[in-house]
């Protein structure tokens, strides 16, 4: 059937193409069983784009991403490109996409599924039922601020410079995303910064507080220093609902929260832009894990984070809540049945590779939709 759901797939490097293949199985299943089809294009990004096009993200790829209704991204980077100049690093591919598409709000859920409670590094009673959403600002802050670079003085001594810069508007728009999400969840936002030692942190705390007071009085707002939040995530993680942070602190805290769930291989993410006058917004979906070059090509990567990123895509970009929940349930059912990839392997479970895990999810979709 014809479809106006335009989807750009960018597998990237390392395990990206391997886990993306399992998503294509799900897409084929939806076409076959749910009568939902997508107009799919595939492109290059990261190291793969460097090799073929001389840049980690070409102008053409950006144009195709802007024309798409959603972008499904894999992973980028690897030792092959470690010696590249900074402006040619594969990781700049995804940074360019976020910047050029205006994708300012990165949503990273940290959910502990019941079958994986024992896989967490924390005691089961601390993480059972954990469901935290981290909202990370993703187009500003220290990753984009100027001036930046490595400078050598007259004596030959080097100085590395990165600048943390945030405007009031950048903080306000991502804060509204966090508050809106909290209203749909448990009605609490914890905003993190370092207002005690950083001027940008002082502004962050002030603006988030103003937005909460003026527009979201019904949502509980808590301010917390980022280092304390890291400690609290490891000691009492279930106190949190939505955690709001800058590009840097959101990056660090979301990886820490991911560790609580047992594996980066289980965690999806969405990066959203503003809603335009037509109700459409640019969005990019990707697993939290990286390219994992040490296991690339071995067929052992966990595809669940990539599959769950597709579920987020169905929910946020196409409003397909029922299908998103169906896919999430299928993943949890497969894990409940005892299948595990190497990263989440537990005693008494059956260890499987990437393709078997993907096939099992599709089979479970068949059962759930029968």
N, C-alpha and C positions, 0 to 999 in steps of 0.2 A: 504494500500500500504506500501511497505517497505520504510525505511527512514534512511539516514545516519546522521540525525540531532540529536545528542545525547544530551539530556537535563537532568540534575540532579535537582530535586526539593527538597528543604529543607524548609518545612513550619515553623519549630521552635516552639515557645511558644506563649502564649497569644492569640491575634487575628490572628496570623500568619496562622494557619490551616484554619481559617474561610475565610479569604480573598483569600487564595491560592485555595480554592475550586472553587471560581468564575473564576479564571484563567483556571482551568481545564475545565470549561464550554466552554471557548473561544477556548481552544486547541481542544476539541471535535468538536466544530463548524467548525474550520479550516479543520479538517480531513474530515468532512462530506460535507462541502460546497466549500472549496477551494482546496480540494484534496492535502492537505499538512499534513503530519503526522510526529510525533516526536517519537524517541526512548527514552521513559521516564523512569527514575529510581527515586525513592523517598528515602530520608534518614533522619537521625536525626541530630539535631544540638542544641546547647544551653542547656537549662534546660532539655528538653526532652532527649537529649543525655546523660546528667549527670545522670538522673534517670535510664536509660537503660544500659549505657555503662561505667559510672563512669568518663567521661570526656566530656567537652563541644564540642569537635570535635575530633573524633577518627582518627587514621591513615587510617583506611579503608575509611572513608568519604573523607579525603583529596585525597586519591588515586582515588576514584570514581570521584571527582571533576576535577582532572587532566585529567582523561580519557574523560570527557564530553566536548562537544563543548561550553557549556554555563551552568551556574548555576543560578537557580531562587530561591532566598532566601526570607523568610518571615520576622520573627522578633524573638528576643530572650530575655529572662529575665523575672523576676517577683518576687514578695515578697517571694515566696516559697524558693527561692535560695539566699535570701539576706544575710543569715548568713554563706554562703560558704566561705572558704578561698579565697584570691584574685586569686590564680592560678587555682581555680575551677569556677570562675565566668562564667555564661552563655555567657556573652558578648565576652569572649575570643575566643569563637567558630568562630565568623566572623572575628576577628582579625587574627586568625591563618590561615583561608582560604585566606585572603588578602595577608598575608606574604608568605605562602608556595606556592601560585600560582603566586606570583609576580605581584599582582594587585595594581599597584602604582598610577593609575589615576582615581579618583572618579569624575564622571560627575553628577551634580545635577541641572537639569533645574528648574527654577522658572518662571512659565508661568501663567499669569492670563487669564483664558478663559472668553470670553465675558459674559456667563451666571452667572459668579461668581464675577463680578466686585464689586457688592455691599457687598459681603461677606468679602472683605478685611478690615483690621483694618485701612487702610489709605483712604483718600478721593478718590473717583472714578477717578478724573482727573489725580491723581498721578500714578495710577496703570493700568488704561485701556490700553491694548496693551502691558503690561509688558512682556518681554521675555529675561530673563537673564540666562546665563549658568555659574555655579560655578564649577571650576576644582580644586579639593582638592587632594593634595598629600596624599597617604594613606598607605604607608609602612614604613615611616620614622618619624622623628620628635620626639616630646615629648612623644608620646604614645609607642614608642619602644626604646628610647634612654637609655643608661646605663651610670652611675649607676642610680638605682632607688630602691625605697623601703622605709620602715619606720624603723628608727634606734633609739635605746634607749641608751643614754650616761650613764656614771658612776653615775650620780645623778638621773637617772630614767626619764629624760626628753626626749621626743620623737622628732625626726626630720623627716619630709617627704621629699623625694627627687625624682624628676623627671627631666630628662635631655633632653634638646632640642639639637638634633644632626642632621645635614644635610651635606652630601657630595656634591661636585660640580656636580657629575654625577646624583645624585638623583634629584637635582633641574633642571638640564638641560633636562632630559627626560620628566618630567611632563610639563615643560615650552613648549616644542615642541608640546605636545598634545594641550595645550591651544592655541598656535599660529595657529596650523592647523585648529582647530575648528573655530577660529575667521575668517579665510579666507573663510569659508563656511557660515558665518553669516554676521556681519556688520563690520568686519575688525578692531576690537579694543580689546585689552587686558588690563585689569587693574590688575596689580600685587600688592598684599598686603603683608605687613610684619611690623615689628617694628624695622627698621634699626636704629632708633634713640636711642634705648636702648638695643638691642640684637645683639650679634656678628653673630648668625645664620641669622638674618635679614639682616645684612650688606652683607653677602655672597649671600643670596637669591637675593637681589636687583642687585648685581653686575653680577651674572650669568645670570639672566633673561635678563638684559640689553645687555649682550654680545651675547646671543642667538638671541635676536631680531635684533640687529645691523648686525650680520653676516649672518643670514638665513631668516629673515622675515622683511626686510626693508619696505615692502608694508603694513605691519600691524601696526596700531597706538599702541604704548605702553605707558601706564600711570602707574607710581608708586604711591602708596598711603599707608599711615599707616593704619593698620587694624582697629583701633578704629575710625578713620575718615571715613573709608569705611562703618562701621556700621551706623554711623550717616547719611552719604549720602544715604544709602539704604532706610532710613526712611524718608528722605526729598526730594531726587530727584532720585528715583530708576531707571528711564528710561534712565539715562545717561550711564548706564553700558551695556556692551555686554557680554564679557567673563571676569569673575573674577577668578584670579589664586591665590591660597593660600596654605599655609602649612597644615599639618594634623590638627593642633589645630585651626588655624584661619579659615581654610576652613570649619571645622566642625561647628564652632560657626556662621559664616556668612551664611552658607547654611540654618541653622535652622531659622535664622532671615529672610532671603529672603523667606523662606517657609511661615512664618507668614504673609507676604505681600499678598500672594495668597489666603488667607482665611482659609486654613487648611493643616496640615501635611498629612492628608488623601488623598490629591490630587497629591502628588509629588513623582515621581519615581526617581531612580538613577541607574547608571551603574558604575561599577568599572572594569577598563580594564588593562590588562597586555601588554607586548610588542608583536609586530607581529614577529613570527618566520620565518624561511627561506621558509616554506611552505605557508605562508600567513595566518596562523592560530594564534589566540591568546586566552589565557584564559580570561574569563570574568564572573563577578557575577553581578546580577541585583536584586535590592531590593527596597522596598518603604522606604521613608525617615522616616515615622512614626515608633515608637517603638512597643513593644508588648502590650501596653495599657491594663494591667491586670485588671484595674477597669471596663472595659467593655467586657472583654473576656468572651465568652460563652453566651452573651446576644443577639447575632445576629444583632447588630446595627452598627458594624464597617463599615467604608467606604472602599470598595474594589477597588476604582478607582486607587489609587497609585500602588497597586499590578498589576492591569491590565495594567496600563501605563508602568510599569517596564517591563512587557512582550512585549509591543510594542517596547521599547528600545532594548530588546533582539533580536527581529525580525530584527531591523534595523542594529545594530552593529555587531551581531554575525553571522547572516545568510544573510545579504544583502537584506532583504525582505522589501524594502522601501514602496512599494505599500500596502502591508498588514499592516505595521506599521501605515501608514497614515489612512488606513481604520479603524483600531481599535481606534486610537486617535479621529477620526471624530465621531465614534459611541458614545464614552464617552461624547464628547461635545454636540452631538445631544440630548442625554438622559438628560443632565443637562439643555439644552435649552428647553426641554419639561416640565421642572418643578419638576422633581424628585430630592429629596435631602435626604441624610443620616443626622443623627443628627448633625454631626460636621459642616455641611455647610447649615443647615436649615435656610430658610429665610421666612418672612411673605408672605403668598399667595402661597407657594410651597407645594408639597405633600411629607410628610415625609415617608421614606421607610427604610427597613432593608437591611442587607448585601445581602441576596439571591435575593431579589426583584431587587436591583440595578444591580446585576450581570446578572439576567435574562433579564432585560431591555436592557443592552448593547448587549447581544446576539440577541435579537429581532431587535435592530437597525442595527446590522450587516446584518441581513437578508434583511432589507429594502434597505440598501446602496448597497448591492451586487446583488439585484434583476435585 
